[in-house]
Amino acid sequence: MTDDPRIAILDDYQAVARELADWTGLPGQVTVFTEPFAGPDAVVAALAGFDVLVAMRERTRFPAEVLERLPDLRLLVTTGPANAAIDLDAARRLGITVSATGGHVPSGVCDLHG
């Protein structure tokens, strides 16, 4: 990553990401995308030059052919414990670190007594 990384928050269609976390401590510029991308070419056009992407949902897909066209990308963060929209093998091959936040996994069904 460069000294002044460009960070993108994706799929924040409710425009709440800036309120739910303190982004001020991060170095670099943070850009929020609230609208979905029309397809792979639109993803690449919008995200070219970003060093870090924060995927809030699985709406934006990151198959190998998209990751290969984002040469500046070094870190892809996904909210939740996993993201089926990210080609992890391609990310690993391209030297892109993929990180996920924790998620709540229920321990079982609740028992209701009347």
N, C-alpha and C positions, 0 to 999 in steps of 0.2 A: 504494500500500500504506500501511497505517496504521503508526504507530510501533511497534506490537506485533502483527505479523502472526500469523495462525493458519495453521499449516502441517500438511498431512495427507499421510501416506505411505500409499499404497493397495496392496492386493493383496499384502501381505507375509505370505502364507500359511505361510511357514516361520519367521516371526518372527526374521529375521536382519538387517533393515535397520539397526537401531541398532548392531549389531556391525560392520557392513561400512563404516560411514562415521562421521565425527565430527560429530554433529549439535549438539554443545554450543555451537559458535560462532555458531549462527544466532540472530537475534533472535526473540523470540516463543515461542509454545507449539507443540510438535510432537506430533501425535496419530497413532498407527499403527493402521491398519485391517487386520486379518488375514483377515477373512471377506469373501466376495464379496457384492455388493449384489444384491437380488432383481430389480431392474429400474430403469428411469429414475427413477421416483418415489422409490425408496429411495436412489438416488444423490443426488438433490437434497435429500432430507430429512436425510441424514447429513452432506453437505458444505456446506450453507448456512452462510454466514458465514466460510468459509475463504478466505484470500487467495492461498495457494499450495498446489498439489497436486503430489505426486510420484507418478506412475504407474509402478509397477515392472514392470508387464506390460500386455498389451493386453486384459486381462479386463474392466476397467471401460471402457465406451464413453462417448465424449463427442461425440455428434452435436449439431447446432445447437440442438435443442429442450432438451437438458440444459444446454448452456453458457448459453443465454439465461435460464435459471432460477437461475443462480449469479452474481448481480450483484456480489458482492465479489471474485470470482476475478480475479486480475491476472497470475498466472504459473502455467503448467502445464508441469511438467518430466517428461520421459519417459526412462526408462533405455534405452539403445540408440540407434542412429542415426535411427530412425523409429518411428512408432506409427500403424498403420492405423485405430485406434479413435478418433482425434481428428479432428474436422472442422476442418481448418486454415483454411479460408475463413471459417467462422463465428467462429473464435477471432480472426482478424485483424479482422473486421468489428466485433467486440465489444471490441476493444482488449486482448485477452488475449495476452500473450507466451507463445509455446510454444518450449521449449528442449529439446534432446536431448543426451544424453551420447554420447561416442564409442562405437564398437563395433568389434569385431574382424571384419574382412572378410578371409577367406583370399585369398592372392594366386594360388592355383592348386592343382592336385592334387598330392599328393606322389608322388614317383617311388620305387617300391620295387624294389630289386635283390636277387636271392637269392644 
